[in-house]
Amino acid sequence: MLRLIACDWNGTLFRDTLEEAFFLGFCRREFLRAVRGRELARVWDLSGLALRCYRRYLLARLHPEQAPEHVARIVEMINEKVFRGVPRANLDAFTAEYARRIQPRIDRRLIGPLRAVRRESGVPLAIVSLGCREGIEAALARAGCPADAVLANQFRFRGEAVEEFAFTIRYNKARVLSDFLAERGIAPAEVMYVGDSPQDEGCLRLVGMPVLSFWATREHKKLFARRHEAFVPQNESEFEDYIRRALA
């Protein structure tokens, strides 16, 4: 019987695959702040950062199997030049605006059934992601489908200022999910996991009910259906029916 639904975020519930909207959005905000304040040295510094990050971003898109390493390097650069020292209040304000702005890019074909089943059955929803915990929590809350747990990378603070964005979840999503299940006494066979890419394969292999998201590529749908007997829904109704059968 189904006791937990776990989902990936990027490329599954949210269209961005590398959390572009959050990081680019925050850096753009800081750049415009520097322009308005005529901080020429800061403008020059952030322009150089943008070029270095964009090169890494292109490498991550060209070589998705190495994407976590490229993203880790991007995070290091943004921590040094942008995040460190930002007041918590500024980050909170940006996160609220980000959550509002990205709503049209959340997959309602998944969110609708997840929200309905969670409300009716009480089966909890967990997110397992390489993305930003603060952004994920805010976006799902605004979508009316708050997660019971978000296992994702997150900001660390020193007092009321950002110390860093800690990018600790990379290739270890399956271990993170496994540890979470063990802590709560949930057997993997009682878990549904929805993912889209090879970074989700460990989780798809772990659980009893693997599912491929609508945005997964045709190749990945075929591959994981063959390797792990993953369910590949064709539409929102099929996804909801699959969840309800798992509850029976």
C-alpha positions as CSV (number, residue, x, y, z in Angstrom):
1,M,0.0,0.0,0.0
2,L,1.2,3.5,-0.8
3,R,2.6,5.4,2.2
4,L,4.6,8.2,0.5
5,I,4.9,9.9,-2.8
6,A,8.3,11.4,-3.6
7,C,9.0,13.6,-6.5
8,D,11.9,15.2,-8.3
9,W,11.6,19.0,-8.9
10,N,13.6,20.2,-11.9
11,G,12.4,18.6,-15.1
12,T,9.5,16.9,-13.2
13,L,7.3,19.3,-11.4
14,F,9.1,22.4,-12.6
15,R,10.2,23.0,-16.2
16,D,13.8,24.2,-15.5
17,T,16.3,21.4,-15.4
18,L,19.1,23.3,-13.7
19,E,17.3,25.7,-11.4
20,E,18.0,28.5,-13.9
21,A,15.1,30.7,-12.9
22,F,16.1,31.0,-9.2
23,F,19.8,31.6,-9.6
24,L,19.7,33.7,-12.7
25,G,16.8,35.7,-11.3
26,F,18.6,36.5,-8.1
27,C,21.9,37.5,-9.9
28,R,19.9,39.7,-12.3
29,R,18.3,41.4,-9.3
30,E,21.7,42.2,-7.8
31,F,23.1,43.3,-11.2
32,L,20.2,45.8,-11.6
33,R,20.6,47.0,-8.1
34,A,24.3,47.8,-8.9
35,V,23.3,49.6,-12.1
36,R,20.8,51.7,-10.4
37,G,23.3,52.6,-7.7
38,R,26.0,53.4,-10.3
39,E,28.3,50.9,-8.6
40,L,30.5,50.5,-11.7
41,A,33.0,48.1,-10.2
42,R,30.2,45.9,-9.0
43,V,28.6,46.0,-12.5
44,W,31.9,45.0,-14.1
45,D,32.4,42.2,-11.5
46,L,28.9,40.7,-12.0
47,S,29.2,40.9,-15.8
48,G,32.4,38.8,-15.6
49,L,30.6,36.4,-13.3
50,A,27.7,36.0,-15.8
51,L,30.1,35.0,-18.6
52,R,31.9,32.4,-16.4
53,C,28.6,31.0,-15.2
54,Y,27.2,30.8,-18.7
55,R,30.1,28.8,-19.9
56,R,29.6,26.3,-17.1
57,Y,25.8,26.3,-17.8
58,L,26.4,25.4,-21.5
59,L,28.8,22.6,-20.4
60,A,26.1,21.3,-18.0
61,R,23.5,21.3,-20.8
62,L,25.9,19.6,-23.3
63,H,27.0,17.0,-20.8
64,P,24.0,16.3,-18.5
65,E,25.8,13.3,-16.8
66,Q,28.4,15.9,-15.5
67,A,25.8,18.6,-14.7
68,P,26.0,18.3,-10.9
69,E,29.8,19.1,-11.0
70,H,29.3,22.1,-13.3
71,V,26.4,23.4,-11.2
72,A,28.6,23.0,-8.1
73,R,31.2,25.2,-9.7
74,I,28.5,27.8,-10.6
75,V,27.3,27.7,-7.0
76,E,30.8,28.3,-5.7
77,M,31.2,31.4,-7.9
78,I,27.8,32.8,-7.0
79,N,28.4,32.2,-3.3
80,E,31.6,34.3,-3.5
81,K,30.3,37.1,-5.6
82,V,26.6,37.3,-4.9
83,F,25.0,35.3,-2.0
84,R,27.5,35.7,0.8
85,G,26.4,38.5,3.1
86,V,23.0,39.1,1.5
87,P,20.4,39.9,4.3
88,R,17.9,37.1,4.9
89,A,15.1,39.6,4.4
90,N,16.3,40.3,0.8
91,L,16.5,36.6,0.0
92,D,13.0,36.0,1.5
93,A,11.5,38.9,-0.6
94,F,13.1,37.5,-3.8
95,T,11.9,33.9,-3.0
96,A,8.3,35.1,-2.6
97,E,8.4,36.9,-5.9
98,Y,10.1,33.9,-7.6
99,A,7.4,31.6,-6.3
100,R,4.7,33.8,-7.8
101,R,6.5,34.3,-11.1
102,I,7.1,30.6,-11.9
103,Q,3.6,29.3,-11.3
104,P,2.8,28.9,-15.0
105,R,5.9,26.7,-15.4
106,I,4.8,24.1,-12.8
107,D,3.3,21.0,-14.3
108,R,-0.4,21.0,-13.4
109,R,-0.8,17.5,-14.8
110,L,1.2,16.3,-11.8
111,I,0.3,18.9,-9.2
112,G,-3.5,18.5,-9.6
113,P,-3.6,14.8,-8.8
114,L,-0.9,15.1,-6.1
115,R,-2.9,17.9,-4.4
116,A,-6.2,15.9,-4.6
117,V,-4.8,12.7,-3.3
118,R,-2.9,14.3,-0.5
119,R,-6.0,16.1,0.6
120,E,-8.2,13.1,0.4
121,S,-5.9,10.3,1.7
122,G,-3.3,12.1,3.8
123,V,-0.5,10.3,2.0
124,P,2.5,12.7,2.4
125,L,4.5,14.3,-0.4
126,A,8.2,14.6,-0.3
127,I,10.5,16.4,-2.8
128,V,14.0,15.0,-3.5
129,S,16.0,17.5,-5.5
130,L,19.3,19.1,-6.4
131,G,17.4,22.4,-6.4
132,C,16.9,25.1,-3.9
133,R,14.8,24.1,-0.9
134,E,13.6,27.6,-0.1
135,G,12.4,28.2,-3.7
136,I,10.7,24.8,-3.9
137,E,8.9,25.2,-0.6
138,A,7.6,28.7,-1.6
139,A,6.6,27.6,-5.1
140,L,4.6,24.5,-4.0
141,A,2.9,26.4,-1.1
142,R,1.8,29.1,-3.6
143,A,0.5,26.3,-6.0
144,G,-1.7,25.0,-3.1
145,C,0.3,21.8,-2.9
146,P,2.8,22.2,0.0
147,A,5.2,19.3,0.5
148,D,5.5,17.5,3.8
149,A,9.3,17.3,3.4
150,V,11.7,18.9,1.0
151,L,15.1,17.1,0.8
152,A,17.1,19.6,-1.3
153,N,20.1,21.9,-1.2
154,Q,19.5,25.0,1.0
155,F,21.0,28.3,2.2
156,R,23.1,28.5,5.4
157,F,23.0,31.7,7.4
158,R,25.3,33.5,9.8
159,G,22.9,35.5,11.9
160,E,20.6,37.4,9.6
161,A,22.8,37.2,6.5
162,V,23.5,34.4,4.0
163,E,26.7,32.5,4.6
164,E,26.4,30.2,1.5
165,F,24.1,28.1,-0.6
166,A,25.2,24.6,0.4
167,F,25.2,22.3,-2.6
168,T,25.5,19.0,-0.8
169,I,22.9,16.8,-2.7
170,R,24.5,15.9,-6.0
171,Y,24.8,12.3,-7.1
172,N,23.4,10.9,-3.8
173,K,19.6,11.4,-4.2
174,A,18.9,7.7,-3.7
175,R,20.8,7.6,-0.4
176,V,19.1,10.8,0.8
177,L,15.7,9.2,0.1
178,S,16.7,5.9,1.6
179,D,17.8,7.5,4.8
180,F,14.6,9.5,5.0
181,L,12.5,6.3,4.6
182,A,14.5,4.5,7.3
183,E,14.0,7.4,9.7
184,R,10.3,7.2,9.3
185,G,9.9,3.4,9.1
186,I,8.6,3.4,5.5
187,A,9.5,0.4,3.3
188,P,10.8,1.4,-0.2
189,A,8.1,-0.9,-1.6
190,E,5.5,1.4,-0.2
191,V,6.8,4.5,-2.0
192,M,6.0,6.1,-5.4
193,Y,8.8,8.1,-6.9
194,V,8.3,10.5,-9.9
195,G,11.4,11.5,-11.8
196,D,12.6,12.4,-15.3
197,S,16.4,11.8,-15.8
198,P,19.4,9.5,-15.1
199,Q,19.9,11.5,-11.9
200,D,16.7,9.9,-10.7
201,E,17.6,6.4,-11.6
202,G,18.8,5.4,-8.1
203,C,15.5,6.5,-6.7
204,L,13.4,4.9,-9.4
205,R,15.3,1.6,-8.7
206,L,14.8,1.9,-5.0
207,V,11.1,2.3,-4.7
208,G,8.2,-0.1,-5.4
209,M,6.3,2.3,-7.7
210,P,8.6,4.2,-10.1
211,V,6.9,6.8,-12.4
212,L,8.3,8.9,-15.3
213,S,7.2,12.5,-15.5
214,F,5.6,14.0,-18.5
215,W,8.7,16.1,-19.4
216,A,11.0,13.1,-19.4
217,T,12.5,12.5,-22.8
218,R,11.1,9.7,-25.0
219,E,14.5,7.9,-24.6
220,H,14.4,8.0,-20.8
221,K,10.8,6.9,-20.7
222,K,11.6,3.8,-22.8
223,L,14.9,3.1,-20.9
224,F,13.4,3.3,-17.4
225,A,10.2,1.5,-18.3
226,R,12.4,-1.4,-19.5
227,R,15.0,-1.3,-16.7
228,H,12.7,-0.7,-13.7
229,E,9.2,-1.3,-15.0
230,A,8.5,2.4,-14.5
231,F,4.9,3.6,-15.2
232,V,4.7,6.2,-18.0
233,P,1.4,8.1,-17.8
234,Q,0.1,9.6,-21.0
235,N,-2.1,12.2,-19.4
236,E,-3.2,13.6,-16.0
237,S,-6.1,11.1,-15.6
238,E,-3.8,8.1,-16.1
239,F,-1.4,9.5,-13.4
240,E,-4.3,10.1,-10.9
241,D,-5.7,6.6,-11.6
242,Y,-2.3,5.0,-11.0
243,I,-2.0,6.8,-7.6
244,R,-5.5,5.7,-6.6
245,R,-4.9,2.1,-7.5
246,A,-1.8,2.2,-5.4
247,L,-3.9,3.4,-2.4
248,A,-6.4,0.5,-2.7
